[in-house]
Amino acid sequence: MAVAETPRPATAVAPGANTQTPPTSQAPLPKAATKEVFTAPLKELPTPYTPGVMGARPPTANKETDIAFGAYQRGQYTTAFREATKRLTANPKDAAAMTLLGELYNQGLGIKQDPKKAAEWYRLAAAQGDIHAMASLGLMSIDGRGGPKDLKAGQHWLEQASAKGDATASYNLALILLGTGKEADQARAATLFRKAADGEIGAAQHDLGVLYLQGRGVPKDPAQAAELFRRAADNGDLAGEVEFAILLFNGTGVPKDEVRAARYFLHAASRGNAIAQNRVARLYASGRGIPKNTVEAAAWNLAAAAQGLSDGWLDQNLTDLTPEERTRAERMASERANVK
């Protein structure tokens, strides 16, 4: 996901907040954002070595290295291990092959998972200048995987990887800096988020958008925030998708467009985001952006409630459903709960 990334909660609203009135021009959807997003742990975001990620490729010395990496991308991990090992026999300084072996040991792909061996291979690759190995070493040092926990060393590796252009290292460094609470660090965090955002990392685009919305480390600029949230949504970031929908609905930093906002909310809701499910339920209940449909409203309300996001206003305003409509709504909610 690839390292699977648990969708970060949209920073627009906490469960139970602003749920007593329908979304109207007098009571708009809640605005983004809070500091909550920055309390998340550092992330092992997709890199060129992440299975299934297409596009960027690690530096290769020759065709044989491509064979190893290609096997890895196709899920042929035993072949990838064999080919990478073969490359190192021919060239003991092949950094790309070292990093590939580190990934295999780190994730336990085709071989027994062994963080210590992974760290050893990453360290050897980092000594040859491999930025992905540096970024991985940084996270492992911070987490204490494959060796002693060492926050200072971890940040040092991330600094090196970021300086050499690794977007994921820049993103994680930004998270660390925001955690200090220092104003200067917030400004640098914004710069690092920008580097990661330019690398089309959706999480970075979302988080930089939050800073622009709040005016933290950068001048307050809702239009910039909206554009970053849109890019984050395009890159599959669930929190960014919800934030952009909220700004669209409220006309914050972008022309107000309830119909377009509804489409974003619906897409995020179908991906399992409880806030989006609640927003969609309210839109169906009030006929804002989409045709009024109380059965759909009830179904999405039940789906959100199943995730702990209850809404008293919806509960009160959907009491007129017939038993047959209630059954349909419950069935629809159950089906949606099983969609990942």
N, C-alpha and C positions, 0 to 999 in steps of 0.2 A: 504494500500500500503504500511485493512491495510492503512496506511497513504500514500496517493499518493505523489510521489516525482517527481517534474518536472525535466526532464533530464537536468543535468548540461551541459552547452556547452563544447564541447571538447576544450582543451586549445591550440589546434594545430594552429588555424587560426581564425582571426576575419572575419566577413562577408566582402566580397569584397577584402580581402587580397590575394596576389599571384594568381590572376585569369587571368593573361594576357598571360601565356604560358602553354603549355600542360605539363603533368607530364612525364619528361624524365630523363635519368640519369644525364643530365646537369642541369635540372630544377626539382629536386625531390619534392615530396609532402612536404608541410611545416612541420617543426619540432615542437614538443611540447616543452615547454609549457610556460604559463605566470602566473602571480600572480592572474589572474582573478578568478580562481576557489575558492580562499579562501575568496572572498567577499560575498559568499552565506550565507544566514541565517542559524542558527542552525537547525538541522533536527530531527524530531521525527521519527527515523528509526524503522524498525520492531523490536519488542521484543517478548519474549514468549507469551505476552498478545495480540499481534496483530492478528486480525482475519485472518485465512488462513495460518499463519506461522507454519510449522510443525517442529518437531525436539525438540529443547530445551523446557522444561516445567518449570513453576514456582515451587518452593518448596511446597510440599503438606504434610499436617499433616495426612490425612487418605483418604479413598476412597471417602468420601462425597465431599471433596474439588475437587477431580478429576471430579466429576459429574458436579460441577459448571463450572470449566474450560472447560471441554469437551463440555458443552452446548454453552459456549461462542465461542469456535472454530467452532462450527457447525452453528453459526448464530442464535441460540436460546437464545436471550438476556434476555427475560423475565424470562425464566427458570434459566439462569445463575444468574440473580439478586436474584431470590427467593432462590436458593440453597446457594449462598454466604451469604445471610442474615441469613439463617437457621444455617449455620456454625458458624457465629458470635454469634448467640444466645447460642449455645453450648459452644463456646470458644471465648470470647471477645478479645483474643490476637492473633487470626488467621490472620497473616500478609498477606498471599496469598489472602484470601477472601477480606480483606480490599483493597488491590491493585486492585483486580478485580472490586470491586464496584467503585473505583476511575476511572478505565478505562471506565466503563459504563457511569458514569456521565460526564467524560471528552469528550467522543465522542458522547454522546446522543444516546446510543444504548439501545433500549427497554424502556428507560425512557427519560424524558426531559433533554436536555443538561444543565448542571449546573457546570461551572468551579469552583465555590466556594466550592460546596460540594465535587467535585473531589479532590481539594486541601486538604480539611479536611481529606478525607479518605487516600490520599497519605501520609499526615503528620503522621497519626496514624500508618500506615504500616511502614513508615520510622523509627519511634520510636522503632519498633520491629525488625529493621534491614533489611527490604526488599529493595534490591538494585534497583529494577525496579521502586519502588515508589520514591526512592531518585532521580533517573535520571529524572523522570517525574516532580518532584517538582523543580528540577533545571531549566528545560526549562520553566516551568510555572512562576517561579520567575523572570527569565530573560525577559520573554514576558509580565509580569504583568497580567497574566490570573489567575483568582480565588483569587487575592489579589494584594497588591501594587507591583509595579515593583521594584525589588531589585537585581541588578546585582551581588553584593557581596554575598548575600545569595544563589543566583542561582549557582554561581561558587562553593560555599562551598558544596552544595548538589551534584553537578557533581563530585567534588573531592572525596567525600565519596563513591559515587557509583562506580567511576572508581577504587578506591583503593580496593574495594571489588569484582572487576572483571566484572563490567558492560561495555560491549564493546561500546555501543552507547554513554555512558557518556564519555568514553575515547575519542571517535571521536569528540564530540562536544567541549570538553575541548581543544583539539588540535586546533580546529578552532578559539577558543577564544584567545589562546596563539599566534597563528600566526598573529592575528590582532594587537598585541602590537608592532610588528616591532623589538622587541629586539632579539639579536642573541641567548641569552641563552634560551629564550622562544621558538625559532624555534627548537632548539635541543630537548627540552622537548616535543614539539609538535610532532616531528618525533617519539619519543619514545611512545607517546600516540597513534599516528596513527598505530604504529606497533602492539600495544595491540589490537586495534580495527580490524586491518587487520588479525591478528591471529584468531580473532573471526569470520572471513569470512564475514566481512562487505565490500561490493564492493566499496562503496564510499571511505572508508578509504584506501583500497588497491590502488585505483586510485590516491588519494591525496598524499599518501606516495611515489608512483611512480613518481609523479611530483617533489617532493623534491629530490629524487635520480637523476632525470634527470637534475635538476638545481644545485644540490650540496648545498641545503639549509638545514641546521640542520643535514645533513649527508654527507659523502663523495660523490662526483659525481660518479654515477655508472649506465650507460645506461643499462647494463645487468640486474641489480636489478630492474630498472624501467620497463623494458620490461616484466620481470616475474610478477611483481605486476600488470601491466596493463592486462596481460593475465588472472591472477586470478580474477581481477575485472570484466573482460568480462565474465568469466565463472559464476560469481555471478550475472550477469545481469546488471552490471553498464554500461550505454550507453557511457559515456565519456571515460571510460577505454577501451571499445571495439574499439572506434575510434582511441584512442591514440596507442593501440597495432597495429592496422592496419597500421598506419603511420610509426611506427618503423619497422614493417615487410617490408613495401614497400621500405623504405630507407636503410634497413640493419643496423639499429642503435641498438646496444645492443643485437641483435639477427640476425641469418643468413638471408640475404635478400631473400624474397620469395614473388614475386608479385602475384602469383596465390592464395596463402593462404591469403595474404593481401586483395585481391579482395573479397574473401569469407566473411571476417570480415566486409569490407566496405558495401557489399551487405546486410548483416544481419542488421547492424546499420541503413542503409538507409531505409530498410523495416520497421524499428521501428520509423521512422520519423525524424531521425537526419539530419538536413540540410547540415552540413559539409560532412557527409558520402554520401548524395545524390549527392552533387557536385563532390566529389571524384569519385564516381561510374560513373557519367556522363563523366568525363574526361577519365576514364579507357576505357569505351565503345568507346569514340570518337577516342582514340589513339590505341586501341587494346592491352592494357597492362594488363596482368593478366587474361583477359577474351577476347573472340573473339570480334573483332570490330563490332559495331552495332549502326549505327547513329540514328535509331529510338529510341532505348533504351537510348542512350545518350541524345537525345532531351527530352525524357519523364522525366528522372531524373533531367535534367537541369531545366525544368519547375517546377518540384516539389520543388527543392531547391529555385528557384526564388520566388515561392509563399510564402516562409518563409522569404524572404528578402535577400537571398544570391544569388546575380546575378553574372554572369561570362561572361565578354566581350569576352574572347577567345572562349568560347563555342558558344555564340551567333553568332560570326563571322564565325565559322567553321561548323555550322550546317544550313547554309542558302540554301544548295542545296537540301533539302528535297522536295519531291513532295507534292502537296496539300493533297494527300491521306495519305502519311507518316506523315505529320504534324498533320492531324486529329487523326490518330492513337496515336501519341505521346501525344497529348492533352488529349485524352480519358484515356490513361494509367496514365498520371500524375494526373488526377482528381481522378481516382480510388485509387491511392496510397495516395493521400491526405486524404482520408477517412478511411485509415487503422490506427488503434491506437494500 
